[in-house]
Amino acid sequence: HRSFRSLRQIEGVAGRIAHGDLSARILVTEPRTTEVGSLQRAINTMLTQNENAFAAQVVAQERMTRFVSDASHELRTPLAAIRGYSELAARRQGKDSAFALGRIDSESRRMTKLVEDLLLLARLDADAPVEMQPVDIVAVVLNAVSDARAAGPDHTWRLELPEEGFEVRANADRLHQVIVNLLTNARNHTPAGTTVTTIAGIRDGRACLMVVDDGPGIAPDVLPRVFERFTRADAARSHSEAKSTGLGLSIVQAVVASFGGQVEVDSHPGRTCFTIWLPLAG
């Protein structure tokens, strides 16, 4: 009789699920120690797992749809510029033609960078294997800050590093990209004269890398979304003429996560600090 009643319950739950009610569960009426009670609980566990999996799939689908929409929007802008300047170059010659060709080259480079960033994020989303090895983080920081000084002579670039280097478990090229992205973010979103300090050390058994600037800070409404793709800072954090893809900090977070690390941000007027935690090698 109990088995028959449980069977009727299962049929009822199956009917509700078929009509889209994924929250349907079997009413547990028997002790766990009985065969029927064990079956009831097992079925409910399976239904919960299925509901959670479906919910995760919906979130992933919504995220992908938003990502594709944002990417399409971002690609449309340089493509329109390239088309417009191509038409201008075709109609005119001399100075106007040279200017148009220069803008075509600039927008093409911008679009290439955007596509490269999108492809990297796609690989990271797909959990593509990353070649990991011991990397001297101090050496990588020195190279990245040297590049930043050349690219941003109007900023002041400072270093606080230990006397001896230490190794983290990472990928050298991607770690360099992470640091470059953080320094580029600081340069692009702070006014000339801002001091950007890069600090590296070991804390609590982990590598700690900090990029700190004394600029105007990130707006409170932007701060919670700063690692989301295509997030742009507003006027509270002045923007340079350089056009970013809006993916730099998303790449930082994704790459650091692929290393088994974490990235944090804290910001208020006069101080913005991005902190990266990475596992030490060995």
SEKOLPA-612407 format. One line per 2 residues: number of its first residue (from 1); their letters; for each residue x, y, z negated of N, C-alpha, C. Coordinates in nm, 2 decimals. Example, Ala and Ser with C-alpha at 12.3 -4.5 7.8 and 13.67 -1.06 7.14 Angstrom:
<pts>
1	as	1.32/-0.57/-0.78/1.23/-0.45/-0.78/1.32/-0.33/-0.78 ~ 1.28/-0.22/-0.71/1.37/-0.11/-0.71/1.29/0.00/-0.79
</pts>
This chain:
<pts>
1	hr	0.08/-0.12/0.00/0.00/0.00/0.00/0.09/0.13/0.00 ~ 0.19/0.13/-0.08/0.28/0.24/-0.09/0.36/0.26/0.04
3	sf	0.40/0.15/0.10/0.47/0.16/0.23/0.38/0.22/0.34 ~ 0.25/0.17/0.33/0.15/0.22/0.43/0.13/0.37/0.41
5	rs	0.12/0.42/0.29/0.10/0.56/0.26/0.22/0.64/0.30 ~ 0.34/0.59/0.28/0.46/0.66/0.32/0.47/0.67/0.48
7	lr	0.42/0.56/0.54/0.42/0.56/0.69/0.32/0.67/0.74 ~ 0.21/0.68/0.67/0.11/0.79/0.71/0.17/0.93/0.69
9	qi	0.25/0.94/0.58/0.32/1.07/0.56/0.42/1.10/0.67 ~ 0.49/1.00/0.70/0.59/1.02/0.81/0.53/1.06/0.94
11	eg	0.42/1.00/0.97/0.34/1.03/1.09/0.29/1.18/1.09 ~ 0.25/1.22/0.97/0.20/1.36/0.95/0.31/1.46/0.97
13	va	0.43/1.43/0.91/0.54/1.52/0.91/0.59/1.52/1.06 ~ 0.59/1.41/1.13/0.64/1.41/1.27/0.55/1.49/1.35
15	gr	0.42/1.49/1.32/0.33/1.57/1.40/0.35/1.72/1.38 ~ 0.38/1.76/1.25/0.41/1.90/1.22/0.53/1.95/1.29
17	ia	0.64/1.86/1.29/0.76/1.90/1.35/0.74/1.91/1.50 ~ 0.66/1.82/1.56/0.64/1.83/1.70/0.57/1.96/1.74
19	hg	0.50/2.02/1.65/0.43/2.15/1.67/0.52/2.27/1.63 ~ 0.64/2.24/1.60/0.74/2.35/1.57/0.76/2.38/1.42
21	dl	0.70/2.31/1.33/0.72/2.33/1.19/0.84/2.25/1.14 ~ 0.96/2.31/1.14/1.08/2.23/1.10/1.09/2.23/0.95
23	sa	1.01/2.30/0.88/1.02/2.29/0.73/0.94/2.18/0.67 ~ 0.87/2.10/0.76/0.79/1.99/0.71/0.88/1.88/0.64
25	ri	0.83/1.84/0.52/0.90/1.74/0.45/0.80/1.63/0.39 ~ 0.85/1.52/0.36/0.77/1.41/0.30/0.76/1.44/0.15
27	lv	0.64/1.42/0.10/0.61/1.44/-0.04/0.68/1.31/-0.11 ~ 0.77/1.34/-0.20/0.84/1.23/-0.27/0.75/1.19/-0.39
29	te	0.71/1.06/-0.38/0.61/1.01/-0.48/0.67/0.89/-0.56 ~ 0.78/0.84/-0.51/0.83/0.72/-0.58/0.97/0.75/-0.64
31	pr	1.01/0.68/-0.74/1.14/0.70/-0.80/1.25/0.66/-0.70 ~ 1.37/0.72/-0.72/1.48/0.70/-0.64/1.53/0.56/-0.63
33	tt	1.50/0.49/-0.74/1.55/0.35/-0.75/1.47/0.25/-0.66 ~ 1.35/0.29/-0.62/1.27/0.20/-0.54/1.31/0.22/-0.39
35	ev	1.27/0.12/-0.31/1.30/0.12/-0.17/1.23/0.23/-0.10 ~ 1.10/0.25/-0.14/1.02/0.36/-0.08/1.07/0.49/-0.12
37	gs	1.11/0.51/-0.24/1.16/0.64/-0.29/1.29/0.68/-0.22 ~ 1.37/0.57/-0.21/1.50/0.60/-0.14/1.48/0.64/0.00
39	lq	1.39/0.57/0.07/1.36/0.61/0.21/1.30/0.75/0.22 ~ 1.21/0.79/0.13/1.15/0.92/0.13/1.26/1.03/0.12
41	ra	1.35/1.01/0.03/1.46/1.11/0.01/1.56/1.11/0.13 ~ 1.58/0.99/0.18/1.67/0.98/0.30/1.62/1.06/0.42
43	in	1.48/1.04/0.44/1.42/1.11/0.55/1.42/1.26/0.53 ~ 1.39/1.30/0.41/1.39/1.45/0.38/1.53/1.51/0.40
45	tm	1.64/1.43/0.36/1.77/1.48/0.38/1.80/1.50/0.53 ~ 1.76/1.40/0.61/1.78/1.41/0.75/1.70/1.53/0.81
47	lt	1.58/1.55/0.76/1.50/1.66/0.82/1.57/1.79/0.78 ~ 1.62/1.80/0.66/1.69/1.93/0.62/1.81/1.95/0.71
49	qn	1.89/1.85/0.73/2.01/1.86/0.82/1.97/1.90/0.96 ~ 1.86/1.85/1.01/1.82/1.88/1.14/1.77/2.03/1.15
51	en	1.70/2.07/1.04/1.65/2.21/1.04/1.77/2.31/1.03 ~ 1.87/2.27/0.95/1.99/2.36/0.94/2.07/2.36/1.07
53	af	2.08/2.25/1.14/2.15/2.24/1.26/2.08/2.33/1.37 ~ 1.95/2.32/1.37/1.87/2.39/1.47/1.88/2.54/1.44
55	aa	1.88/2.58/1.31/1.89/2.72/1.28/2.03/2.78/1.32 ~ 2.13/2.69/1.30/2.27/2.74/1.34/2.28/2.75/1.49
57	qv	2.21/2.66/1.56/2.21/2.67/1.71/2.14/2.79/1.75 ~ 2.03/2.83/1.69/1.96/2.95/1.73/2.05/3.08/1.70
59	va	2.11/3.08/1.59/2.20/3.19/1.56/2.31/3.20/1.66 ~ 2.37/3.08/1.69/2.48/3.08/1.79/2.43/3.13/1.93
61	qe	2.31/3.08/1.97/2.26/3.13/2.10/2.23/3.28/2.10 ~ 2.18/3.33/1.99/2.15/3.47/1.98/2.28/3.55/1.99
63	rm	2.39/3.50/1.92/2.52/3.56/1.92/2.58/3.56/2.06 ~ 2.56/3.45/2.13/2.62/3.44/2.27/2.54/3.53/2.36
65	tr	2.41/3.53/2.35/2.33/3.62/2.43/2.37/3.77/2.42 ~ 2.39/3.81/2.29/2.43/3.94/2.26/2.57/3.97/2.31
67	fv	2.66/3.87/2.30/2.80/3.88/2.34/2.80/3.90/2.49 ~ 2.73/3.82/2.57/2.72/3.83/2.71/2.67/3.96/2.76
69	sd	2.56/4.01/2.69/2.50/4.14/2.72/2.60/4.25/2.70 ~ 2.67/4.25/2.58/2.77/4.35/2.55/2.88/4.35/2.65
71	as	2.93/4.23/2.68/3.04/4.22/2.78/3.00/4.27/2.92 ~ 2.88/4.24/2.96/2.83/4.28/3.09/2.83/4.44/3.09
73	he	2.78/4.49/2.98/2.77/4.64/2.97/2.91/4.70/2.98 ~ 3.00/4.64/2.90/3.14/4.70/2.90/3.21/4.69/3.03
75	lr	3.18/4.58/3.11/3.25/4.56/3.24/3.18/4.65/3.34 ~ 3.06/4.69/3.32/2.99/4.77/3.42/3.05/4.91/3.43
77	tp	3.10/4.96/3.32/3.15/5.10/3.32/3.27/5.11/3.41 ~ 3.38/5.03/3.39/3.50/5.04/3.47/3.47/5.01/3.62
79	la	3.38/4.91/3.64/3.34/4.87/3.78/3.28/4.99/3.85 ~ 3.19/5.06/3.78/3.13/5.18/3.84/3.23/5.29/3.88
81	ai	3.32/5.30/3.78/3.43/5.40/3.81/3.51/5.37/3.93 ~ 3.55/5.24/3.93/3.63/5.19/4.05/3.56/5.21/4.18
83	rg	3.43/5.18/4.18/3.35/5.20/4.30/3.35/5.34/4.34 ~ 3.32/5.43/4.24/3.31/5.57/4.27/3.44/5.63/4.33
85	ys	3.55/5.60/4.26/3.68/5.65/4.31/3.72/5.59/4.44 ~ 3.68/5.47/4.47/3.71/5.41/4.60/3.64/5.48/4.71
87	el	3.52/5.52/4.68/3.44/5.60/4.78/3.50/5.74/4.80 ~ 3.55/5.80/4.69/3.61/5.93/4.70/3.74/5.92/4.78
89	aa	3.82/5.81/4.75/3.95/5.80/4.83/3.92/5.78/4.98 ~ 3.81/5.71/5.01/3.78/5.68/5.15/3.74/5.81/5.22
91	rr	3.68/5.90/5.15/3.63/6.02/5.21/3.73/6.13/5.22 ~ 3.83/6.13/5.13/3.92/6.24/5.12/4.07/6.19/5.13
93	qg	4.15/6.29/5.15/4.30/6.25/5.16/4.37/6.36/5.07 ~ 4.50/6.34/5.06/4.58/6.44/4.99/4.57/6.42/4.84
95	kd	4.56/6.53/4.76/4.56/6.53/4.62/4.44/6.45/4.56 ~ 4.32/6.48/4.62/4.20/6.41/4.57/4.22/6.26/4.59
97	sa	4.27/6.22/4.70/4.29/6.07/4.72/4.39/6.01/4.62 ~ 4.50/6.08/4.59/4.60/6.03/4.50/4.54/6.02/4.36
99	fa	4.46/6.12/4.32/4.39/6.12/4.19/4.29/6.00/4.18 ~ 4.22/5.98/4.29/4.12/5.87/4.29/4.19/5.74/4.28
101	lg	4.30/5.72/4.35/4.37/5.59/4.35/4.43/5.57/4.21 ~ 4.48/5.68/4.14/4.53/5.67/4.00/4.42/5.63/3.91
103	ri	4.30/5.68/3.92/4.19/5.64/3.84/4.15/5.50/3.86 ~ 4.15/5.45/3.99/4.12/5.31/4.02/4.22/5.22/3.95
105	ds	4.35/5.26/3.96/4.45/5.18/3.89/4.42/5.17/3.74 ~ 4.39/5.29/3.68/4.37/5.29/3.53/4.25/5.21/3.49
107	es	4.14/5.22/3.57/4.02/5.15/3.53/4.03/5.00/3.56 ~ 4.11/4.96/3.66/4.14/4.82/3.69/4.22/4.76/3.57
109	rr	4.32/4.83/3.52/4.39/4.79/3.41/4.30/4.77/3.28 ~ 4.22/4.87/3.26/4.12/4.86/3.15/4.03/4.73/3.16
111	mt	3.98/4.71/3.28/3.90/4.59/3.30/3.98/4.46/3.29 ~ 4.10/4.46/3.33/4.18/4.34/3.32/4.20/4.31/3.17
113	kl	4.23/4.42/3.09/4.25/4.40/2.95/4.13/4.34/2.88 ~ 4.01/4.40/2.92/3.88/4.35/2.86/3.86/4.20/2.90
115	ve	3.89/4.17/3.02/3.87/4.03/3.06/3.96/3.94/2.98 ~ 4.09/3.98/2.96/4.18/3.90/2.89/4.14/3.88/2.74
117	dl	4.09/3.99/2.68/4.04/3.98/2.55/3.92/3.89/2.54 ~ 3.83/3.90/2.63/3.71/3.81/2.63/3.75/3.66/2.65
119	ll	3.85/3.63/2.73/3.89/3.50/2.75/3.96/3.44/2.62 ~ 4.04/3.53/2.56/4.10/3.48/2.43/3.99/3.45/2.33
121	la	3.90/3.54/2.31/3.79/3.51/2.22/3.71/3.39/2.25 ~ 3.69/3.36/2.38/3.62/3.24/2.42/3.70/3.12/2.38
123	rl	3.83/3.12/2.40/3.92/3.01/2.36/3.91/2.99/2.21 ~ 3.92/3.10/2.14/3.91/3.09/1.99/3.78/3.04/1.94
125	da	3.67/3.08/2.01/3.53/3.03/1.97/3.52/2.88/2.00 ~ 3.59/2.83/2.10/3.59/2.69/2.14/3.68/2.61/2.06
127	da	3.75/2.67/1.96/3.85/2.60/1.87/3.96/2.54/1.95 ~ 4.00/2.61/2.06/4.11/2.55/2.14/4.24/2.54/2.05
129	pv	4.31/2.43/2.06/4.43/2.41/1.97/4.53/2.52/1.99 ~ 4.59/2.56/1.88/4.69/2.66/1.87/4.82/2.60/1.83
131	em	4.93/2.63/1.91/5.06/2.58/1.88/5.11/2.65/1.76 ~ 5.13/2.59/1.64/5.17/2.65/1.52/5.32/2.61/1.49
133	qp	5.39/2.71/1.43/5.53/2.68/1.39/5.57/2.79/1.29 ~ 5.67/2.76/1.22/5.72/2.87/1.12/5.76/2.99/1.20
135	vd	5.71/3.11/1.15/5.74/3.23/1.22/5.79/3.33/1.11 ~ 5.90/3.40/1.14/5.95/3.50/1.05/5.86/3.63/1.07
137	iv	5.77/3.65/0.98/5.68/3.76/0.99/5.74/3.90/0.99 ~ 5.85/3.91/0.91/5.92/4.04/0.91/5.98/4.08/1.05
139	av	6.03/3.98/1.12/6.08/4.01/1.25/5.97/4.05/1.34 ~ 5.86/3.98/1.33/5.74/4.02/1.42/5.69/4.16/1.39
141	vl	5.69/4.19/1.26/5.65/4.33/1.22/5.74/4.43/1.27 ~ 5.87/4.41/1.26/5.97/4.51/1.31/5.95/4.53/1.46
143	na	5.93/4.43/1.54/5.91/4.45/1.68/5.78/4.52/1.71 ~ 5.67/4.49/1.64/5.54/4.55/1.67/5.54/4.70/1.63
145	vs	5.61/4.73/1.52/5.61/4.87/1.47/5.70/4.95/1.57 ~ 5.81/4.89/1.62/5.90/4.95/1.72/5.82/4.99/1.84
147	da	5.73/4.90/1.89/5.64/4.93/2.00/5.55/5.04/1.97 ~ 5.49/5.04/1.85/5.40/5.14/1.81/5.46/5.28/1.81
149	ra	5.58/5.29/1.76/5.65/5.42/1.76/5.67/5.47/1.90 ~ 5.70/5.38/1.99/5.71/5.43/2.13/5.58/5.47/2.19
151	ag	5.47/5.40/2.16/5.34/5.43/2.21/5.28/5.55/2.14 ~ 5.31/5.57/2.02/5.24/5.68/1.94/5.34/5.77/1.87
153	pd	5.42/5.85/1.95/5.52/5.94/1.88/5.46/6.05/1.80 ~ 5.33/6.08/1.81/5.26/6.18/1.73/5.22/6.13/1.59
155	ht	5.24/6.00/1.57/5.21/5.95/1.44/5.34/5.92/1.36 ~ 5.33/5.91/1.23/5.45/5.87/1.15/5.44/5.72/1.11
157	wr	5.54/5.64/1.15/5.53/5.50/1.13/5.63/5.46/1.02 ~ 5.58/5.40/0.91/5.67/5.36/0.80/5.66/5.21/0.78
159	le	5.77/5.16/0.71/5.78/5.02/0.68/5.81/5.00/0.54 ~ 5.75/4.90/0.48/5.79/4.85/0.34/5.80/4.70/0.35
161	lp	5.93/4.66/0.37/5.95/4.52/0.39/6.05/4.46/0.29 ~ 6.05/4.33/0.26/6.15/4.27/0.17/6.29/4.27/0.24
163	ee	6.39/4.26/0.16/6.52/4.26/0.21/6.55/4.14/0.30 ~ 6.48/4.02/0.27/6.50/3.90/0.35/6.36/3.87/0.41
165	gf	6.37/3.81/0.53/6.25/3.77/0.59/6.19/3.64/0.53 ~ 6.07/3.61/0.56/6.01/3.49/0.51/5.92/3.43/0.62
167	ev	5.89/3.31/0.62/5.82/3.25/0.73/5.67/3.21/0.69 ~ 5.58/3.23/0.79/5.45/3.19/0.78/5.42/3.08/0.88
169	ra	5.31/3.01/0.86/5.27/2.91/0.96/5.17/2.97/1.05 ~ 5.22/3.00/1.18/5.13/3.07/1.27/5.19/3.05/1.41
171	na	5.13/3.12/1.51/5.18/3.13/1.64/5.24/3.26/1.67 ~ 5.37/3.27/1.71/5.44/3.39/1.71/5.38/3.50/1.80
173	dr	5.34/3.45/1.92/5.28/3.55/2.02/5.14/3.60/1.97 ~ 5.06/3.52/1.91/4.93/3.56/1.86/4.95/3.65/1.74
175	lh	5.04/3.61/1.65/5.07/3.70/1.53/5.11/3.84/1.57 ~ 5.20/3.84/1.67/5.24/3.97/1.73/5.12/4.05/1.78
177	qv	5.03/3.98/1.85/4.91/4.05/1.90/4.82/4.10/1.78 ~ 4.81/4.03/1.68/4.73/4.07/1.56/4.79/4.20/1.50
179	iv	4.92/4.20/1.48/4.98/4.32/1.43/4.97/4.44/1.52 ~ 5.00/4.42/1.65/4.98/4.52/1.75/4.84/4.58/1.75
181	nl	4.74/4.49/1.74/4.60/4.54/1.74/4.57/4.62/1.63 ~ 4.62/4.59/1.51/4.60/4.67/1.39/4.67/4.81/1.40
183	lt	4.79/4.81/1.45/4.86/4.93/1.47/4.80/5.02/1.58 ~ 4.75/4.96/1.68/4.68/5.03/1.79/4.55/5.09/1.74
185	na	4.48/5.01/1.66/4.36/5.06/1.60/4.38/5.18/1.51 ~ 4.49/5.18/1.44/4.52/5.30/1.35/4.56/5.42/1.44
187	rn	4.64/5.39/1.55/4.68/5.50/1.63/4.56/5.56/1.71 ~ 4.47/5.48/1.76/4.36/5.53/1.84/4.25/5.60/1.76
189	ht	4.24/5.56/1.63/4.13/5.61/1.55/4.17/5.71/1.44 ~ 4.29/5.77/1.45/4.33/5.87/1.36/4.40/5.98/1.43
191	pa	4.40/6.10/1.38/4.45/6.22/1.45/4.61/6.21/1.45 ~ 4.67/6.29/1.53/4.81/6.31/1.53/4.86/6.35/1.40
193	gt	4.98/6.30/1.36/5.03/6.34/1.23/5.00/6.24/1.12 ~ 4.91/6.15/1.15/4.87/6.05/1.05/4.99/5.95/1.02
195	tv	5.01/5.92/0.90/5.11/5.82/0.86/5.05/5.68/0.85 ~ 5.12/5.59/0.92/5.07/5.45/0.92/5.19/5.37/0.86
197	tt	5.16/5.30/0.75/5.26/5.22/0.68/5.22/5.07/0.69 ~ 5.32/4.99/0.73/5.31/4.85/0.74/5.39/4.78/0.63
199	ia	5.32/4.70/0.55/5.38/4.64/0.43/5.37/4.49/0.44 ~ 5.48/4.42/0.41/5.48/4.27/0.42/5.54/4.22/0.29
201	gi	5.49/4.11/0.24/5.55/4.05/0.12/5.47/3.92/0.08 ~ 5.51/3.86/-0.03/5.45/3.74/-0.08/5.37/3.77/-0.21
203	rd	5.25/3.73/-0.21/5.17/3.75/-0.33/5.08/3.63/-0.36 ~ 5.08/3.59/-0.48/5.00/3.47/-0.52/5.02/3.35/-0.43
205	gr	5.15/3.33/-0.39/5.18/3.21/-0.31/5.14/3.22/-0.16 ~ 5.10/3.34/-0.12/5.06/3.35/0.02/5.13/3.47/0.08
207	ac	5.14/3.48/0.21/5.20/3.59/0.28/5.09/3.70/0.28 ~ 5.13/3.82/0.26/5.04/3.94/0.25/5.09/4.05/0.35
209	lm	5.02/4.08/0.45/5.05/4.19/0.54/4.95/4.30/0.53 ~ 4.99/4.42/0.52/4.90/4.53/0.51/4.94/4.64/0.61
211	vv	4.83/4.70/0.67/4.85/4.81/0.76/4.77/4.92/0.70 ~ 4.83/5.03/0.65/4.76/5.14/0.57/4.78/5.27/0.65
213	dd	4.67/5.34/0.66/4.69/5.48/0.72/4.62/5.58/0.63 ~ 4.66/5.70/0.64/4.61/5.81/0.56/4.51/5.90/0.64
215	gp	4.45/5.84/0.73/4.35/5.91/0.82/4.22/5.93/0.75 ~ 4.12/5.97/0.83/3.99/6.01/0.77/3.90/5.90/0.72
217	gi	3.94/5.77/0.75/3.87/5.66/0.70/3.76/5.62/0.80 ~ 3.70/5.50/0.77/3.60/5.44/0.85/3.46/5.48/0.79
219	ap	3.37/5.52/0.87/3.23/5.56/0.82/3.17/5.44/0.74 ~ 3.10/5.47/0.63/3.04/5.36/0.55/2.95/5.27/0.63
221	dv	2.87/5.33/0.73/2.78/5.25/0.80/2.85/5.16/0.91 ~ 2.97/5.19/0.94/3.05/5.11/1.04/3.13/5.01/0.97
223	lp	3.17/5.03/0.85/3.27/4.94/0.78/3.22/4.80/0.77 ~ 3.09/4.77/0.74/3.05/4.63/0.73/3.05/4.56/0.87
225	rv	3.06/4.63/0.98/3.05/4.57/1.11/3.18/4.59/1.18 ~ 3.29/4.62/1.11/3.41/4.66/1.18/3.48/4.55/1.26
227	fe	3.45/4.42/1.21/3.51/4.31/1.28/3.42/4.25/1.39 ~ 3.30/4.31/1.40/3.20/4.26/1.51/3.25/4.30/1.64
229	rf	3.22/4.22/1.74/3.26/4.25/1.88/3.19/4.38/1.94 ~ 3.27/4.46/2.00/3.23/4.58/2.06/3.18/4.69/1.96
231	tr	3.22/4.68/1.84/3.19/4.78/1.74/3.29/4.90/1.77 ~ 3.23/5.02/1.77/3.31/5.14/1.79/3.30/5.23/1.67
233	ad	3.41/5.29/1.63/3.41/5.38/1.52/3.34/5.51/1.57 ~ 3.27/5.58/1.48/3.20/5.70/1.52/3.30/5.82/1.50
235	aa	3.24/5.94/1.50/3.32/6.06/1.50/3.39/6.08/1.36 ~ 3.35/6.01/1.26/3.42/6.03/1.13/3.57/5.98/1.14
237	rs	3.60/5.90/1.24/3.73/5.85/1.25/3.77/5.89/1.39 ~ 3.84/6.00/1.41/3.86/6.06/1.55/3.93/5.96/1.64
239	hs	3.88/5.96/1.76/3.93/5.87/1.86/4.02/5.94/1.96 ~ 4.13/5.87/2.00/4.22/5.93/2.10/4.17/5.91/2.24
241	ea	4.24/5.96/2.33/4.19/5.94/2.47/4.20/5.80/2.52 ~ 4.28/5.72/2.45/4.29/5.58/2.49/4.16/5.51/2.48
243	ks	4.12/5.43/2.58/3.99/5.36/2.58/4.01/5.22/2.53 ~ 3.96/5.18/2.41/3.98/5.05/2.36/3.87/4.96/2.42
245	tg	3.89/4.83/2.41/3.78/4.74/2.46/3.68/4.71/2.35 ~ 3.70/4.75/2.23/3.61/4.73/2.12/3.62/4.58/2.07
247	lg	3.72/4.51/2.11/3.74/4.37/2.07/3.87/4.35/1.98 ~ 3.95/4.45/1.97/4.07/4.44/1.90/4.06/4.38/1.76
249	ls	3.97/4.43/1.68/3.96/4.38/1.54/3.89/4.24/1.54 ~ 3.80/4.22/1.63/3.74/4.09/1.64/3.85/3.98/1.67
251	iv	3.94/4.02/1.76/4.05/3.93/1.79/4.14/3.90/1.67 ~ 4.17/4.01/1.59/4.25/4.00/1.47/4.18/3.90/1.37
253	qa	4.05/3.91/1.35/3.98/3.82/1.26/3.99/3.68/1.31 ~ 3.96/3.66/1.44/3.95/3.52/1.50/4.09/3.46/1.50
255	vv	4.19/3.53/1.53/4.33/3.47/1.53/4.37/3.44/1.39 ~ 4.35/3.53/1.30/4.39/3.50/1.16/4.32/3.38/1.11
257	as	4.19/3.37/1.14/4.12/3.25/1.09/4.17/3.12/1.15 ~ 4.22/3.13/1.28/4.28/3.01/1.34/4.41/2.97/1.28
259	fg	4.47/3.06/1.21/4.59/3.03/1.13/4.56/2.98/0.99 ~ 4.43/2.98/0.95/4.39/2.94/0.82/4.41/3.05/0.72
261	gq	4.40/3.18/0.77/4.42/3.29/0.68/4.29/3.37/0.68 ~ 4.29/3.49/0.61/4.18/3.58/0.60/4.23/3.72/0.62
263	ve	4.13/3.81/0.66/4.16/3.95/0.68/4.05/4.03/0.61 ~ 4.10/4.13/0.54/4.01/4.22/0.47/4.03/4.37/0.51
265	vd	3.93/4.45/0.48/3.95/4.59/0.50/3.89/4.67/0.39 ~ 3.95/4.78/0.36/3.90/4.87/0.25/3.93/5.01/0.31
267	sh	3.83/5.10/0.30/3.85/5.23/0.36/3.77/5.34/0.29 ~ 3.83/5.45/0.27/3.76/5.57/0.23/3.84/5.69/0.28
269	pg	3.79/5.81/0.28/3.86/5.92/0.33/4.00/5.93/0.27 ~ 4.10/5.93/0.36/4.24/5.95/0.32/4.32/5.81/0.30
271	rt	4.24/5.70/0.31/4.31/5.57/0.31/4.23/5.46/0.37 ~ 4.28/5.40/0.47/4.22/5.28/0.53/4.33/5.17/0.53
273	cf	4.29/5.05/0.47/4.39/4.94/0.46/4.33/4.81/0.51 ~ 4.40/4.76/0.61/4.37/4.62/0.66/4.47/4.53/0.59
275	ti	4.42/4.42/0.53/4.51/4.33/0.46/4.49/4.19/0.52 ~ 4.60/4.12/0.56/4.59/3.99/0.62/4.66/3.89/0.52
277	wl	4.60/3.78/0.49/4.66/3.68/0.41/4.68/3.56/0.50 ~ 4.81/3.50/0.49/4.84/3.39/0.57/4.92/3.29/0.49
279	pl	4.90/3.16/0.53/4.97/3.05/0.45/5.12/3.06/0.49 ~ 5.20/3.04/0.38/5.35/3.03/0.40/5.39/2.90/0.47
281	ag	5.49/2.91/0.55/5.54/2.79/0.62/5.61/2.70/0.51 ~ 5.59/2.57/0.53/5.65/2.47/0.44/5.58/2.46/0.31
</pts>
